[in-house]
Structures are given as C-alpha cells and as structure tokens.
C-alpha cells in the first residue's frame, strides 16, 4: 500500500472510531438524565398501563446495551428510529434539512477554497516574510 493510501486509511479508521465513541458518550449521557422519558412524554397523570405500553412500544424496557446496539445497527442502514416529539422517522426529518446544509457547505467551500489557495501561494512566494508569518 502506498504511503498516502496508508495515511488515508488510518485517518478513516480514526474518524470512524471517534464517531463510534461519540455515539456511545451521547447515548450514555441521555441514559444518565434524571427522570423517565415515558413519564415526561405522557405526563404525571399517566397510568402505569399507559407507561408500560409506551416503554414496550419504544423498547425502553430493554437493557441499555441492547438498545444501543439495536440503534447502531439501524443507524448503519440509515434508520435512526422514530422521533418521540412528532412520531415521524428521524431520517425523514434530517433529509428535509440536508439540501440546505449542502447548499450552505458548497457556498462556504466556494469562498474558502480560493482564499486558502491564494493565501498559500502568497505565503510560499514570500517565504519567511512578515506576510508569511501573519498567514501562518
């Protein structure tokens, strides 16, 4: 394997590992929040039967590690689950915002890349000058 491919492969692995660790931390942090999500969603006046049905419907009665790996398997296939707030698929909610995100990222790149290239060329042209040090 060429050195550049080795670096790219290593960076991809580090990125995936970081993403995995972040999902674990977020999942654990949500679990550590005080209160019960079923009670929060249904209110204090909810009956035990309705709370049990809510927990069963949303798999909240399963152990944390089982729910995490179930979510992770779904996330790898694009199924992030159902929003508790409005009962719609999360991937659908994200999908509507993806176009605007890519539009904004494209414009940001269209502005940033030419500025970065010109700045880099000028810094190389005036190597060691005040201009080079300011850009660095």
The first five atom37 places (N, CA, C, CB, O) and aatype in JSON, in Angstrom:
{
  "aatype": [20, 20, 20, 20, 20, 20, 20, 20, 20, 20, 20, 20, 20, 20, 20, 20, 20, 20, 20, 20, 20, 20, 20, 20, 20, 20, 20, 20, 20, 20, 20, 20, 20, 20, 20, 20, 20, 20, 20, 20, 20, 20, 20, 20, 20, 20, 20, 20, 20, 20, 20, 20, 20, 20, 20, 20, 20, 20, 20, 20, 20, 20, 20, 20, 20, 20, 20, 20, 20, 20, 20, 20, 20, 20, 20, 20, 20, 20, 20, 20, 20, 20, 20, 20, 20, 20, 20, 20, 20, 20, 20, 20, 20, 20, 20, 20, 20, 20, 20, 20, 20, 20, 20, 20, 20, 20, 20, 20, 20, 20, 20, 20, 20, 20, 20, 20, 20, 20, 20, 20, 20, 20, 20, 20, 20, 20, 20, 20, 20, 20, 20, 20, 20, 20, 20, 20],
  "atom_mask": [
    [1, 1, 1, 1, 1],
    [1, 1, 1, 1, 1],
    [1, 1, 1, 1, 1],
    [1, 1, 1, 1, 1],
    [1, 1, 1, 1, 1],
    [1, 1, 1, 1, 1],
    [1, 1, 1, 1, 1],
    [1, 1, 1, 1, 1],
    [1, 1, 1, 1, 1],
    [1, 1, 1, 1, 1],
    [1, 1, 1, 1, 1],
    [1, 1, 1, 1, 1],
    [1, 1, 1, 1, 1],
    [1, 1, 1, 1, 1],
    [1, 1, 1, 1, 1],
    [1, 1, 1, 1, 1],
    [1, 1, 1, 1, 1],
    [1, 1, 1, 1, 1],
    [1, 1, 1, 1, 1],
    [1, 1, 1, 1, 1],
    [1, 1, 1, 1, 1],
    [1, 1, 1, 1, 1],
    [1, 1, 1, 1, 1],
    [1, 1, 1, 1, 1],
    [1, 1, 1, 1, 1],
    [1, 1, 1, 1, 1],
    [1, 1, 1, 1, 1],
    [1, 1, 1, 1, 1],
    [1, 1, 1, 1, 1],
    [1, 1, 1, 1, 1],
    [1, 1, 1, 1, 1],
    [1, 1, 1, 1, 1],
    [1, 1, 1, 1, 1],
    [1, 1, 1, 1, 1],
    [1, 1, 1, 1, 1],
    [1, 1, 1, 1, 1],
    [1, 1, 1, 1, 1],
    [1, 1, 1, 1, 1],
    [1, 1, 1, 1, 1],
    [1, 1, 1, 1, 1],
    [1, 1, 1, 1, 1],
    [1, 1, 1, 1, 1],
    [1, 1, 1, 1, 1],
    [1, 1, 1, 1, 1],
    [1, 1, 1, 1, 1],
    [1, 1, 1, 1, 1],
    [1, 1, 1, 1, 1],
    [1, 1, 1, 1, 1],
    [1, 1, 1, 1, 1],
    [1, 1, 1, 1, 1],
    [1, 1, 1, 1, 1],
    [1, 1, 1, 1, 1],
    [1, 1, 1, 1, 1],
    [1, 1, 1, 1, 1],
    [1, 1, 1, 1, 1],
    [1, 1, 1, 1, 1],
    [1, 1, 1, 1, 1],
    [1, 1, 1, 1, 1],
    [1, 1, 1, 1, 1],
    [1, 1, 1, 1, 1],
    [1, 1, 1, 1, 1],
    [1, 1, 1, 1, 1],
    [1, 1, 1, 1, 1],
    [1, 1, 1, 1, 1],
    [1, 1, 1, 1, 1],
    [1, 1, 1, 1, 1],
    [1, 1, 1, 1, 1],
    [1, 1, 1, 1, 1],
    [1, 1, 1, 1, 1],
    [1, 1, 1, 1, 1],
    [1, 1, 1, 1, 1],
    [1, 1, 1, 1, 1],
    [1, 1, 1, 1, 1],
    [1, 1, 1, 1, 1],
    [1, 1, 1, 1, 1],
    [1, 1, 1, 1, 1],
    [1, 1, 1, 1, 1],
    [1, 1, 1, 1, 1],
    [1, 1, 1, 1, 1],
    [1, 1, 1, 1, 1],
    [1, 1, 1, 1, 1],
    [1, 1, 1, 1, 1],
    [1, 1, 1, 1, 1],
    [1, 1, 1, 1, 1],
    [1, 1, 1, 1, 1],
    [1, 1, 1, 1, 1],
    [1, 1, 1, 1, 1],
    [1, 1, 1, 1, 1],
    [1, 1, 1, 1, 1],
    [1, 1, 1, 1, 1],
    [1, 1, 1, 1, 1],
    [1, 1, 1, 1, 1],
    [1, 1, 1, 1, 1],
    [1, 1, 1, 1, 1],
    [1, 1, 1, 1, 1],
    [1, 1, 1, 1, 1],
    [1, 1, 1, 1, 1],
    [1, 1, 1, 1, 1],
    [1, 1, 1, 1, 1],
    [1, 1, 1, 1, 1],
    [1, 1, 1, 1, 1],
    [1, 1, 1, 1, 1],
    [1, 1, 1, 1, 1],
    [1, 1, 1, 1, 1],
    [1, 1, 1, 1, 1],
    [1, 1, 1, 1, 1],
    [1, 1, 1, 1, 1],
    [1, 1, 1, 1, 1],
    [1, 1, 1, 1, 1],
    [1, 1, 1, 1, 1],
    [1, 1, 1, 1, 1],
    [1, 1, 1, 1, 1],
    [1, 1, 1, 1, 1],
    [1, 1, 1, 1, 1],
    [1, 1, 1, 1, 1],
    [1, 1, 1, 1, 1],
    [1, 1, 1, 1, 1],
    [1, 1, 1, 1, 1],
    [1, 1, 1, 1, 1],
    [1, 1, 1, 1, 1],
    [1, 1, 1, 1, 1],
    [1, 1, 1, 1, 1],
    [1, 1, 1, 1, 1],
    [1, 1, 1, 1, 1],
    [1, 1, 1, 1, 1],
    [1, 1, 1, 1, 1],
    [1, 1, 1, 1, 1],
    [1, 1, 1, 1, 1],
    [1, 1, 1, 1, 1],
    [1, 1, 1, 1, 1],
    [1, 1, 1, 1, 1],
    [1, 1, 1, 1, 1],
    [1, 1, 1, 1, 1],
    [1, 1, 1, 1, 1],
    [1, 1, 1, 1, 1],
    [1, 1, 1, 1, 1]
  ],
  "atom_positions": [
    [[0.85, -1.18, 0.0], [0.0, 0.0, 0.0], [0.9, 1.24, 0.0], [-0.97, 0.0, 1.23], [1.89, 1.31, 0.73]],
    [[0.54, 2.2, -0.82], [1.33, 3.42, -0.89], [1.18, 4.23, 0.4], [0.92, 4.27, -2.11], [0.17, 4.1, 1.09]],
    [[2.17, 5.05, 0.71], [2.1, 5.82, 1.96], [0.86, 6.71, 2.07], [3.33, 6.68, 2.1], [0.28, 6.84, 3.15]],
    [[0.45, 7.31, 0.96], [-0.72, 8.2, 1.02], [-1.99, 7.41, 1.29], [-0.85, 9.0, -0.28], [-2.86, 7.86, 2.04]],
    [[-2.11, 6.22, 0.67], [-3.28, 5.39, 0.94], [-3.28, 4.9, 2.38], [-3.32, 4.19, -0.01], [-4.34, 4.78, 2.99]],
    [[-2.11, 4.62, 2.9], [-2.0, 4.21, 4.3], [-2.47, 5.32, 5.24], [-0.56, 3.82, 4.63], [-3.18, 5.06, 6.21]],
    [[-2.08, 6.55, 4.94], [-2.49, 7.69, 5.77], [-4.0, 7.89, 5.67], [-1.75, 8.97, 5.34], [-4.67, 8.12, 6.68]],
    [[-4.54, 7.81, 4.45], [-5.98, 7.98, 4.26], [-6.75, 6.9, 5.01], [-6.34, 7.95, 2.77], [-7.73, 7.19, 5.69]],
    [[-6.31, 5.65, 4.88], [-6.96, 4.54, 5.56], [-6.92, 4.73, 7.07], [-6.3, 3.22, 5.17], [-7.92, 4.51, 7.76]],
    [[-5.76, 5.14, 7.58], [-5.61, 5.35, 9.02], [-6.53, 6.47, 9.51], [-4.14, 5.68, 9.36], [-7.15, 6.35, 10.56]],
    [[-6.61, 7.55, 8.75], [-7.47, 8.68, 9.12], [-8.94, 8.27, 9.11], [-7.25, 9.87, 8.17], [-9.71, 8.67, 9.98]],
    [[-9.33, 7.47, 8.11], [-10.71, 6.99, 8.06], [-11.04, 6.13, 9.27], [-10.96, 6.2, 6.77], [-12.11, 6.26, 9.87]],
    [[-10.12, 5.25, 9.64], [-10.34, 4.41, 10.82], [-10.44, 5.25, 12.09], [-9.21, 3.39, 10.96], [-11.3, 4.99, 12.94]],
    [[-9.57, 6.23, 12.22], [-9.62, 7.11, 13.4], [-10.94, 7.88, 13.42], [-8.41, 8.08, 13.41], [-11.53, 8.06, 14.48]],
    [[-11.39, 8.34, 12.26], [-12.66, 9.05, 12.18], [-13.83, 8.18, 12.58], [-12.88, 9.58, 10.78], [-14.71, 8.61, 13.32]],
    [[-13.85, 6.94, 12.09], [-14.92, 6.01, 12.45], [-14.89, 5.67, 13.94], [-14.81, 4.73, 11.63], [-15.93, 5.59, 14.59]],
    [[-13.69, 5.46, 14.48], [-13.56, 5.18, 15.91], [-14.06, 6.36, 16.74], [-12.09, 4.86, 16.26], [-14.76, 6.18, 17.73]],
    [[-13.7, 7.56, 16.33], [-14.15, 8.77, 17.04], [-15.67, 8.89, 16.98], [-13.5, 10.02, 16.43], [-16.31, 9.18, 18.0]],
    [[-16.24, 8.66, 15.81], [-17.7, 8.72, 15.66], [-18.38, 7.69, 16.56], [-18.09, 8.5, 14.2], [-19.39, 7.98, 17.18]],
    [[-17.83, 6.49, 16.61], [-18.4, 5.43, 17.45], [-18.33, 5.82, 18.93], [-17.65, 4.11, 17.22], [-19.31, 5.65, 19.66]],
    [[-17.19, 6.35, 19.37], [-17.04, 6.76, 20.77], [-18.01, 7.89, 21.11], [-15.59, 7.21, 21.05], [-18.59, 7.9, 22.19]],
    [[-18.19, 8.83, 20.19], [-19.12, 9.94, 20.42], [-20.55, 9.42, 20.56], [-19.04, 10.97, 19.28], [-21.3, 9.89, 21.42]],
    [[-20.94, 8.44, 19.74], [-22.3, 7.89, 19.87], [-22.48, 7.2, 21.21], [-22.59, 6.9, 18.73], [-23.55, 7.29, 21.81]],
    [[-21.45, 6.52, 21.68], [-21.55, 5.87, 23.0], [-21.7, 6.92, 24.09], [-20.3, 4.99, 23.26], [-22.53, 6.76, 24.99]],
    [[-20.9, 7.97, 24.03], [-20.96, 9.02, 25.05], [-22.34, 9.69, 25.05], [-19.85, 10.08, 24.82], [-22.91, 9.91, 26.12]],
    [[-22.86, 10.02, 23.88], [-24.17, 10.67, 23.81], [-25.26, 9.74, 24.31], [-24.47, 11.12, 22.37], [-26.14, 10.16, 25.05]],
    [[-25.22, 8.48, 23.9], [-26.22, 7.51, 24.35], [-26.17, 7.36, 25.87], [-26.0, 6.15, 23.67], [-27.22, 7.33, 26.52]],
    [[-24.97, 7.28, 26.43], [-24.82, 7.15, 27.88], [-25.29, 8.42, 28.59], [-23.36, 6.86, 28.25], [-25.93, 8.33, 29.64]],
    [[-24.98, 9.58, 28.03], [-25.39, 10.84, 28.66], [-26.91, 10.95, 28.69], [-24.79, 12.03, 27.92], [-27.48, 11.44, 29.67]],
    [[-27.57, 10.52, 27.63], [-29.03, 10.55, 27.61], [-29.59, 9.6, 28.65], [-29.56, 10.19, 26.21], [-30.59, 9.91, 29.3]],
    [[-28.96, 8.45, 28.81], [-29.42, 7.49, 29.82], [-29.26, 8.03, 31.23], [-28.65, 6.19, 29.68], [-30.05, 7.69, 32.12]],
    [[-28.25, 8.86, 31.45], [-27.98, 9.38, 32.79], [-28.85, 10.58, 33.15], [-26.53, 9.77, 32.9], [-28.83, 11.04, 34.29]],
    [[-29.62, 11.09, 32.19], [-30.5, 12.21, 32.5], [-31.51, 11.8, 33.57], [-31.23, 12.7, 31.23], [-31.99, 10.66, 33.57]],
    [[-31.83, 12.71, 34.48], [-32.8, 12.36, 35.52], [-34.21, 12.23, 34.94], [-32.79, 13.42, 36.64], [-34.54, 12.85, 33.93]],
    [[-35.01, 11.42, 35.58], [-36.39, 11.25, 35.16], [-36.56, 10.08, 34.2], [-36.89, 12.51, 34.52], [-35.61, 9.41, 33.82]],
    [[-37.79, 9.88, 33.83], [-38.17, 8.78, 32.95], [-38.8, 9.37, 31.7], [-39.16, 7.8, 33.67], [-39.71, 10.19, 31.79]],
    [[-38.32, 8.97, 30.54], [-38.82, 9.54, 29.29], [-40.3, 9.24, 29.1], [-38.02, 9.0, 28.1], [-41.03, 10.06, 28.55]],
    [[-40.75, 8.08, 29.54], [-42.17, 7.73, 29.39], [-43.03, 8.69, 30.2], [-42.42, 6.28, 29.83], [-44.06, 9.16, 29.71]],
    [[-42.62, 8.98, 31.43], [-43.37, 9.91, 32.28], [-43.32, 11.32, 31.7], [-42.82, 9.9, 33.71], [-44.31, 12.05, 31.74]],
    [[-42.17, 11.7, 31.16], [-42.04, 13.03, 30.56], [-42.94, 13.18, 29.33], [-40.58, 13.3, 30.16], [-43.56, 14.23, 29.14]],
    [[-43.02, 12.15, 28.52], [-43.82, 12.23, 27.3], [-45.32, 12.14, 27.57], [-43.41, 11.13, 26.34], [-46.11, 12.84, 26.94]],
    [[-45.7, 11.29, 28.52], [-47.13, 11.07, 28.77], [-47.68, 11.94, 29.89], [-47.37, 9.63, 29.11], [-48.9, 12.08, 30.02]],
    [[-46.8, 12.51, 30.7], [-47.25, 13.38, 31.78], [-47.37, 12.64, 33.1], [-48.58, 14.0, 31.43], [-47.37, 11.41, 33.15]],
    [[-47.47, 13.41, 34.17], [-47.53, 12.83, 35.52], [-48.82, 12.05, 35.76], [-47.41, 13.94, 36.56], [-48.85, 11.15, 36.59]],
    [[-49.88, 12.4, 35.04], [-51.18, 11.75, 35.26], [-51.31, 10.42, 34.5], [-52.29, 12.68, 34.84], [-52.37, 9.79, 34.56]],
    [[-50.27, 9.99, 33.82], [-50.34, 8.75, 33.03], [-50.48, 7.55, 33.95], [-49.09, 8.61, 32.15], [-49.91, 7.51, 35.04]],
    [[-51.24, 6.57, 33.5], [-51.42, 5.35, 34.27], [-50.22, 4.43, 34.07], [-52.73, 4.62, 33.87], [-49.45, 4.58, 33.12]],
    [[-50.08, 3.48, 34.98], [-48.98, 2.51, 34.86], [-49.1, 1.7, 33.57], [-48.96, 1.57, 36.08], [-48.09, 1.34, 32.96]],
    [[-50.34, 1.4, 33.17], [-50.55, 0.64, 31.94], [-50.08, 1.42, 30.72], [-52.03, 0.26, 31.79], [-49.43, 0.87, 29.83]],
    [[-50.42, 2.72, 30.67], [-50.01, 3.52, 29.52], [-48.49, 3.72, 29.51], [-50.72, 4.88, 29.52], [-47.87, 3.74, 28.45]],
    [[-47.89, 3.87, 30.7], [-46.43, 3.98, 30.78], [-45.76, 2.69, 30.31], [-45.99, 4.3, 32.23], [-44.78, 2.73, 29.57]],
    [[-46.31, 1.55, 30.74], [-45.75, 0.26, 30.32], [-45.9, 0.06, 28.81], [-46.44, -0.9, 31.08], [-45.0, -0.45, 28.16]],
    [[-47.05, 0.47, 28.26], [-47.26, 0.34, 26.81], [-46.29, 1.24, 26.04], [-48.72, 0.7, 26.45], [-45.77, 0.84, 25.0]],
    [[-46.05, 2.45, 26.55], [-45.11, 3.37, 25.9], [-43.7, 2.79, 25.92], [-45.13, 4.75, 26.59], [-43.0, 2.81, 24.92]],
    [[-43.3, 2.27, 27.08], [-41.96, 1.68, 27.2], [-41.82, 0.47, 26.27], [-41.68, 1.25, 28.66], [-40.76, 0.28, 25.66]],
    [[-42.86, -0.33, 26.17], [-42.83, -1.51, 25.3], [-42.75, -1.09, 23.82], [-44.07, -2.39, 25.54], [-41.98, -1.66, 23.05]],
    [[-43.55, -0.09, 23.44], [-43.59, 0.36, 22.05], [-42.23, 0.91, 21.61], [-44.67, 1.43, 21.87], [-41.82, 0.71, 20.47]],
    [[-41.55, 1.6, 22.51], [-40.28, 2.24, 22.16], [-39.07, 1.46, 22.68], [-40.24, 3.64, 22.72], [-37.96, 2.0, 22.7]],
    [[-39.26, 0.22, 23.08], [-38.18, -0.67, 23.55], [-37.41, -0.09, 24.74], [-37.21, -0.94, 22.42], [-36.22, -0.38, 24.9]],
    [[-38.06, 0.7, 25.55], [-37.39, 1.29, 26.72], [-37.25, 0.3, 27.87], [-38.15, 2.52, 27.19], [-36.57, 0.58, 28.85]],
    [[-37.89, -0.85, 27.75], [-37.8, -1.86, 28.8], [-36.62, -2.81, 28.58], [-39.1, -2.66, 28.88], [-36.34, -3.66, 29.43]],
    [[-35.92, -2.66, 27.46], [-34.74, -3.49, 27.2], [-33.52, -2.88, 27.87], [-34.5, -3.65, 25.68], [-33.5, -1.68, 28.15]],
    [[-32.48, -3.68, 28.14], [-31.24, -3.14, 28.72], [-30.6, -2.11, 27.79], [-30.24, -4.28, 29.02], [-30.8, -2.13, 26.58]],
    [[-29.83, -1.22, 28.39], [-29.22, -0.11, 27.66], [-28.34, -0.61, 26.52], [-28.39, 0.77, 28.6], [-28.42, -0.1, 25.4]],
    [[-27.5, -1.6, 26.79], [-26.58, -2.06, 25.74], [-27.34, -2.66, 24.55], [-25.6, -3.09, 26.31], [-26.91, -2.5, 23.41]],
    [[-28.45, -3.34, 24.81], [-29.25, -3.9, 23.71], [-29.87, -2.79, 22.88], [-30.34, -4.82, 24.26], [-29.88, -2.87, 21.65]],
    [[-30.38, -1.75, 23.54], [-30.97, -0.62, 22.81], [-29.91, 0.11, 22.0], [-31.65, 0.35, 23.78], [-30.18, 0.54, 20.87]],
    [[-28.71, 0.25, 22.56], [-27.64, 0.95, 21.84], [-27.26, 0.18, 20.57], [-26.4, 1.13, 22.74], [-27.19, 0.76, 19.49]],
    [[-27.03, -1.12, 20.7], [-26.61, -1.89, 19.53], [-27.74, -2.01, 18.5], [-26.15, -3.29, 19.95], [-27.48, -2.08, 17.3]],
    [[-28.97, -2.02, 18.97], [-30.11, -2.01, 18.05], [-30.15, -0.68, 17.29], [-31.43, -2.24, 18.81], [-30.37, -0.66, 16.07]],
    [[-29.95, 0.43, 18.01], [-29.92, 1.74, 17.36], [-28.75, 1.82, 16.39], [-29.82, 2.86, 18.42], [-28.9, 2.32, 15.27]],
    [[-27.57, 1.33, 16.81], [-26.38, 1.39, 15.97], [-26.58, 0.6, 14.67], [-25.16, 0.85, 16.73], [-26.19, 1.06, 13.6]],
    [[-27.18, -0.58, 14.77], [-27.44, -1.39, 13.57], [-28.4, -0.65, 12.64], [-28.02, -2.76, 13.96], [-28.21, -0.66, 11.43]],
    [[-29.42, -0.03, 13.2], [-30.35, 0.75, 12.39], [-29.67, 1.96, 11.76], [-31.53, 1.2, 13.22], [-29.9, 2.27, 10.59]],
    [[-28.84, 2.65, 12.54], [-28.16, 3.85, 12.05], [-27.23, 3.52, 10.89], [-27.37, 4.53, 13.18], [-27.08, 4.33, 9.97]],
    [[-26.62, 2.35, 10.91], [-25.72, 1.95, 9.82], [-26.47, 1.71, 8.52], [-24.96, 0.69, 10.21], [-25.88, 1.76, 7.44]],
    [[-27.77, 1.46, 8.62], [-28.58, 1.27, 7.42], [-29.43, 2.49, 7.09], [-29.48, 0.05, 7.59], [-30.24, 2.45, 6.17]],
    [[-29.24, 3.59, 7.84], [-29.98, 4.81, 7.58], [-31.27, 4.94, 8.37], [-30.29, 4.9, 6.15], [-32.0, 5.92, 8.19]],
    [[-31.57, 3.98, 9.23], [-32.78, 4.04, 10.05], [-32.4, 4.53, 11.45], [-33.49, 2.64, 10.13], [-31.88, 3.76, 12.26]],
    [[-32.66, 5.81, 11.72], [-32.29, 6.38, 13.01], [-33.42, 6.29, 14.03], [-31.88, 7.83, 12.84], [-33.3, 6.8, 15.14]],
    [[-34.51, 5.66, 13.65], [-35.63, 5.49, 14.57], [-36.72, 6.51, 14.33], [-35.14, 5.58, 16.0], [-36.74, 7.21, 13.31]],
    [[-37.63, 6.58, 15.3], [-38.79, 7.46, 15.22], [-38.64, 8.57, 16.26], [-40.11, 6.68, 15.45], [-38.25, 8.31, 17.4]],
    [[-38.93, 9.79, 15.86], [-38.87, 10.92, 16.78], [-39.98, 10.79, 17.82], [-39.0, 12.27, 16.01], [-41.14, 10.56, 17.47]],
    [[-39.63, 10.94, 19.07], [-40.64, 10.89, 20.12], [-41.47, 12.16, 20.14], [-39.98, 10.67, 21.49], [-42.61, 12.15, 20.62]],
    [[-40.93, 13.24, 19.62], [-41.64, 14.52, 19.66], [-42.8, 14.57, 18.68], [-40.67, 15.66, 19.36], [-43.87, 15.07, 19.02]],
    [[-42.61, 14.04, 17.47], [-43.7, 14.15, 16.48], [-44.0, 12.84, 15.75], [-43.35, 15.2, 15.47], [-44.74, 12.84, 14.77]],
    [[-43.46, 11.74, 16.22], [-43.76, 10.4, 15.71], [-43.46, 10.25, 14.21], [-45.22, 10.07, 15.96], [-44.17, 9.53, 13.51]],
    [[-42.43, 10.92, 13.72], [-42.0, 10.78, 12.33], [-40.6, 10.18, 12.3], [-42.04, 12.14, 11.59], [-39.84, 10.34, 13.26]],
    [[-40.24, 9.49, 11.2], [-38.88, 8.94, 11.1], [-37.83, 10.05, 11.16], [-38.73, 8.14, 9.8], [-37.98, 11.09, 10.51]],
    [[-36.79, 9.82, 11.94], [-35.74, 10.82, 12.11], [-35.0, 11.04, 10.79], [-34.75, 10.4, 13.21], [-34.62, 12.17, 10.48]],
    [[-34.8, 9.99, 10.01], [-34.12, 10.15, 8.72], [-34.92, 11.06, 7.8], [-33.9, 8.78, 8.05], [-34.33, 11.79, 7.0]],
    [[-36.24, 11.04, 7.9], [-37.08, 11.94, 7.11], [-36.9, 13.38, 7.58], [-38.57, 11.53, 7.21], [-36.83, 14.3, 6.76]],
    [[-36.82, 13.58, 8.89], [-36.62, 14.93, 9.44], [-35.26, 15.49, 9.04], [-36.76, 14.91, 10.97], [-35.13, 16.67, 8.74]],
    [[-34.24, 14.63, 9.04], [-32.9, 15.05, 8.65], [-32.85, 15.31, 7.15], [-31.85, 13.99, 9.05], [-32.21, 16.27, 6.7]],
    [[-33.52, 14.48, 6.38], [-33.5, 14.58, 4.93], [-33.97, 15.92, 4.41], [-34.33, 13.51, 4.33], [-33.42, 16.44, 3.44]],
    [[-34.99, 16.5, 5.03], [-35.51, 17.79, 4.59], [-34.49, 18.9, 4.77], [-36.79, 18.13, 5.34], [-34.51, 19.9, 4.05]],
    [[-33.6, 18.73, 5.72], [-32.63, 19.78, 6.01], [-31.29, 19.56, 5.29], [-32.39, 19.87, 7.5], [-30.44, 20.45, 5.27]],
    [[-31.11, 18.4, 4.7], [-29.85, 18.06, 4.05], [-29.56, 18.96, 2.85], [-29.86, 16.61, 3.61], [-28.41, 19.37, 2.65]],
    [[-30.56, 19.26, 2.06], [-30.35, 20.1, 0.87], [-29.81, 21.47, 1.27], [-31.66, 20.25, 0.07], [-28.87, 21.97, 0.65]],
    [[-30.41, 22.08, 2.28], [-29.92, 23.4, 2.73], [-28.51, 23.31, 3.29], [-30.87, 23.99, 3.78], [-27.71, 24.22, 3.1]],
    [[-28.22, 22.22, 3.98], [-26.88, 22.04, 4.55], [-25.83, 21.95, 3.45], [-26.83, 20.78, 5.43], [-24.79, 22.6, 3.53]],
    [[-26.1, 21.15, 2.41], [-25.16, 21.02, 1.31], [-25.03, 22.34, 0.53], [-25.6, 19.9, 0.36], [-23.94, 22.68, 0.07]],
    [[-26.12, 23.06, 0.39], [-26.1, 24.36, -0.28], [-25.18, 25.32, 0.47], [-27.52, 24.95, -0.38], [-24.34, 25.98, -0.13]],
    [[-25.33, 25.39, 1.79], [-24.5, 26.26, 2.61], [-23.04, 25.81, 2.59], [-25.02, 26.28, 4.06], [-22.14, 26.65, 2.49]],
    [[-22.8, 24.5, 2.67], [-21.43, 23.98, 2.64], [-20.77, 24.28, 1.29], [-21.41, 22.47, 2.92], [-19.58, 24.59, 1.24]],
    [[-21.53, 24.18, 0.22], [-20.99, 24.48, -1.11], [-20.57, 25.93, -1.24], [-22.02, 24.14, -2.18], [-19.5, 26.23, -1.76]],
    [[-21.42, 26.83, -0.78], [-21.06, 28.25, -0.83], [-19.87, 28.56, 0.07], [-22.25, 29.12, -0.43], [-19.0, 29.35, -0.3]],
    [[-19.82, 27.95, 1.24], [-18.68, 28.17, 2.14], [-17.39, 27.68, 1.49], [-18.91, 27.45, 3.49], [-16.36, 28.36, 1.57]],
    [[-17.44, 26.52, 0.85], [-16.25, 26.0, 0.17], [-15.87, 26.87, -1.02], [-16.49, 24.55, -0.29], [-14.69, 27.08, -1.29]],
    [[-16.87, 27.37, -1.75], [-16.59, 28.22, -2.9], [-15.89, 29.51, -2.49], [-17.89, 28.55, -3.65], [-15.14, 30.09, -3.28]],
    [[-16.14, 29.96, -1.29], [-15.47, 31.17, -0.79], [-14.13, 30.82, -0.14], [-16.37, 31.9, 0.22], [-13.13, 31.49, -0.39]],
    [[-14.11, 29.78, 0.68], [-12.92, 29.46, 1.48], [-11.78, 28.88, 0.65], [-13.29, 28.49, 2.57], [-10.62, 29.23, 0.88]],
    [[-12.08, 28.01, -0.3], [-11.01, 27.33, -1.05], [-10.18, 28.32, -1.88], [-11.61, 26.27, -1.97], [-8.96, 28.28, -1.8]],
    [[-10.78, 29.2, -2.66], [-9.94, 30.16, -3.4], [-9.11, 31.06, -2.48], [-10.8, 31.02, -4.3], [-7.96, 31.36, -2.77]],
    [[-9.7, 31.49, -1.37], [-8.95, 32.32, -0.43], [-7.77, 31.54, 0.14], [-9.86, 32.82, 0.72], [-6.66, 32.07, 0.25]],
    [[-7.99, 30.28, 0.49], [-6.92, 29.45, 1.05], [-5.82, 29.19, 0.02], [-7.49, 28.12, 1.55], [-4.64, 29.24, 0.35]],
    [[-6.2, 28.91, -1.22], [-5.21, 28.64, -2.26], [-4.36, 29.87, -2.53], [-5.89, 28.16, -3.56], [-3.13, 29.79, -2.59]],
    [[-5.0, 31.01, -2.69], [-4.26, 32.26, -2.95], [-3.37, 32.6, -1.76], [-5.24, 33.43, -3.25], [-2.22, 32.99, -1.95]],
    [[-3.89, 32.46, -0.55], [-3.08, 32.75, 0.65], [-1.88, 31.82, 0.73], [-3.94, 32.62, 1.92], [-0.79, 32.26, 1.07]],
    [[-2.08, 30.55, 0.43], [-0.98, 29.59, 0.44], [0.08, 29.91, -0.6], [-1.5, 28.19, 0.23], [1.27, 29.81, -0.34]],
    [[-0.38, 30.29, -1.78], [0.58, 30.65, -2.84], [1.37, 31.9, -2.46], [-0.16, 30.88, -4.17], [2.58, 31.95, -2.68]],
    [[0.7, 32.89, -1.89], [1.4, 34.11, -1.48], [2.37, 33.83, -0.34], [0.39, 35.18, -1.07], [3.46, 34.39, -0.3]],
    [[1.96, 32.96, 0.59], [2.85, 32.61, 1.7], [4.09, 31.88, 1.18], [2.11, 31.75, 2.74], [5.19, 32.09, 1.69]],
    [[3.91, 31.02, 0.18], [5.06, 30.31, -0.4], [5.94, 31.27, -1.2], [4.58, 29.16, -1.3], [7.17, 31.15, -1.18]],
    [[5.32, 32.2, -1.9], [6.06, 33.17, -2.7], [6.91, 34.1, -1.83], [5.11, 33.99, -3.56], [8.04, 34.42, -2.16]],
    [[6.34, 34.52, -0.71], [7.04, 35.41, 0.22], [7.46, 34.65, 1.47], [6.15, 36.61, 0.6], [7.21, 35.1, 2.59]],
    [[8.09, 33.52, 1.28], [8.51, 32.64, 2.38], [9.42, 33.38, 3.36], [9.23, 31.4, 1.82], [10.41, 34.0, 2.96]],
    [[9.07, 33.31, 4.64], [9.88, 33.91, 5.69], [9.59, 35.38, 5.92], [11.31, 33.75, 5.35], [10.15, 35.97, 6.85]],
    [[8.74, 35.98, 5.13], [8.43, 37.41, 5.3], [7.38, 37.6, 6.39], [7.94, 38.03, 3.97], [6.84, 36.63, 6.94]],
    [[7.11, 38.85, 6.7], [6.06, 39.17, 7.68], [4.72, 38.64, 7.18], [5.99, 40.71, 7.92], [3.93, 38.12, 7.97]],
    [[4.48, 38.78, 5.89], [3.23, 38.29, 5.29], [3.07, 36.78, 5.53], [3.21, 38.58, 3.78], [1.98, 36.32, 5.89]],
    [[4.14, 36.03, 5.34], [4.13, 34.59, 5.57], [3.83, 34.27, 7.03], [5.47, 33.96, 5.16], [3.03, 33.38, 7.32]],
    [[4.46, 34.99, 7.94], [4.25, 34.74, 9.37], [2.84, 35.11, 9.8], [5.27, 35.52, 10.2], [2.25, 34.44, 10.65]],
    [[2.28, 36.18, 9.23], [0.91, 36.58, 9.56], [-0.08, 35.51, 9.1], [0.56, 37.95, 8.91], [-1.02, 35.18, 9.82]],
    [[0.12, 34.98, 7.91], [-0.77, 33.94, 7.41], [-0.62, 32.63, 8.17], [-0.5, 33.7, 5.93], [-1.57, 31.85, 8.28]],
    [[0.57, 32.39, 8.69], [0.81, 31.16, 9.43], [0.3, 31.31, 10.83], [2.29, 30.78, 9.43], [0.41, 30.38, 11.63]]
  ]
}
